[in-house]
């Protein structure tokens, strides 16, 4: 009887573990970059005089205490900054929130024309990126 109970317990543990119920990988969804706070749709092009860029994303399955990093990157600003220059980085610690936000304010002389990217990482692993342009 003991061996039957032990076999059932092992089978239940194995099924739970194999189904991934206890261990889902963190992920981002609904990543939005826009010129208006609380926007629901991403923009791909911004004007050089856009006052602020707003990022929001849903975060799922990240453990409490995990480190989230949002990196704003100038991929190619036609010589204003080096290629793939990190403009700014925001570091957050996951609590019980599932919405991540960040803003980036226009430089004094306006945004340099070029291509940009925002990377979203959990514990050092990039799990999402969004490309955009300034024209």
N, C-alpha and C positions, 0 to 999 in steps of 0.2 A: 504494500500500500504506500509506504514512504517513497519508494522509487517511482511510482506512478505520479504522486504529487510533485516530486522533484522534476520529473519529465515534463509535466504540464507547465510548471513554473518556467522552466528553461525554454519551452516552446513559445510561451507568451512573451517572454523577454526577447527572444529571437525575432518574432513577428513584429513586435513594436520597433525594435532597432532597425530591422530590414525595411520597414515601411517609412522610416525617416521621421516618425512622429516626434521623437525626442531631439533630433539633431538636424534642423534645417539650416542651410547656409544663408547668411545675410544677403539681402539684395535691395536695390533701389528701383522704384517705379515712379511713373508720373513726374519725371524730371522736367521742370519748367524754368526757362530763363526768359524774363520779360522786362519791359520798361515800366510796368505798373505793378505795385505790390498786390498780392493775392490774385494774380492772373491765373487762369486755368489752361491757357494754351501758350506754348513756347513760341518765341519769335526767333528768327534766324538772322535778321539784319537790323542793325541799330545805326542811328545817325551819330555823327561825331559830338553832337551837343546833348546827347541823352544824359539826363541828370544822374540817374542811378540804374544799375542793373540788379534785378531781384531773382534769386534762385530759390526754388522750393522742390522738395522731393519726398516721397514716401519711403520710409526705411522699414523693412520687415526682417524679422528673425535675427536681429543683432542682440547679443547678450548685454545685459545691464553692465555698464563699466567699459564696454568696447569703445575704442577711439575712432571717431569719424573725422576725416580731413577733407575739406573742400578747398581745392586749389584753382585759382584763376590764372590762366596762362595766356600770354601773348605769343601765339605761334609764329606769326610773321607780320610785323608792323612796319615793313619796308625801311628798316634801318633805324627806326626810332629807339627800339630796344633790341637786344640780341634775340636770335631765334629761340623759341620755346622758353622765354623769360617768365619766371613766376612773379606775377604782379603782387599777389597776396595769397595768404593761406589762412583758413579758419579751422581751428581744432575744437572739437566738441566731445563730450563724454556722454554716451547713451545712458539715459535713465529709463523712464517708462514712456517717453514720447516716441511717436513714429513719423513725425514730420520734421524734416531738416530744412533750415532756411539760412540764407546768407545774402548780403548786399555788397555791391562794389560801387563806390561813388566816382563820378567823372573826374579825371585829372584836371588841374587848373587850366591847361591849354586845350582841353577837349580830348576825346578818345582818338588816338592815332588810327588812321585808316589801316585795315588789315584783317587778318584772321585770328580767331581766339578760340580757347577751349576751357571748359571747366571740368575738372576731374573730381569724382566723389569716391573716397576710399574708406574702408573699414579695416582697422588694425594694419594699415600699410598696404593693403591690396586694393587697387582701383577696381571698382565694381560698376562704375557708370561714368560716361563722359558726354558732354554736349558741346558741339561746335557752333560758332556763330561768327558773323562778320560785322565790321564797322565800315560804313561807306559814307 
